[in-house]
Each structure stands twice: as C-alpha cells, then as structure tokens.
C-alpha cells in the first residue's frame, strides 16, 4: 500500500476524471498507475527488441506487404483513409505520445 500526495490542481483533475468515470479517486488512481506500469513494461520490451535487432536487416511496410502478396488487401490509401499518418506510417496521436512520455520520464 502507498500513500500519495498531489498538488491541489492534480487532485482536482483526479476528482473530475474519477467522477466522469464513475469511480472513486482511489480506483481511478490505481488504474492510472497500473496503466503507466504497463506502458513502462511495453516501452522496456520495445527497447530490448530494438537492441536485439541491431545489425539485422529491416523491412518497410511496403516490402512486407509485397512479400506476403497482400497488396490488394492493404495499401497506404486505405491507411490514409483511416486518419492522418505519422512518420512511421502509424496513425498519429500526439496526446498519447505525450502521456506515455510523462509516464516513462
């Protein structure tokens, strides 16, 4: 068990989000901590995979789609129709990126 002290502004935000979710502050905070821990675990697994892949060949999405003969089932046009793409051709969501960065830092 832990005790947590928050700045008044952070506690007010916690109260607001917990109320919107129909949860107590403790329930909401518990879930937020667990989400952040899971994000950190995913981040560390990604770093380990990146380190393991150093020096190994890499392939673009287009190369993988073509090698698996999936060109008719998936294309950049279909991905663009879903939403604006980020630099790695993934749907960009800067709010998620900022939230995850704050959990990791």
HELIX and SHEET records of a PDB file:
HELIX    1   1 UNK A    8  UNK A   21  1                                  14    
HELIX    2   2 UNK A   25  UNK A   53  1                                  29    
HELIX    3   3 UNK A   61  UNK A   67  1                                   7    
HELIX    4   4 UNK A   76  UNK A   82  1                                   7    
HELIX    5   5 UNK A   94  UNK A  104  1                                  11    
END                                                                             
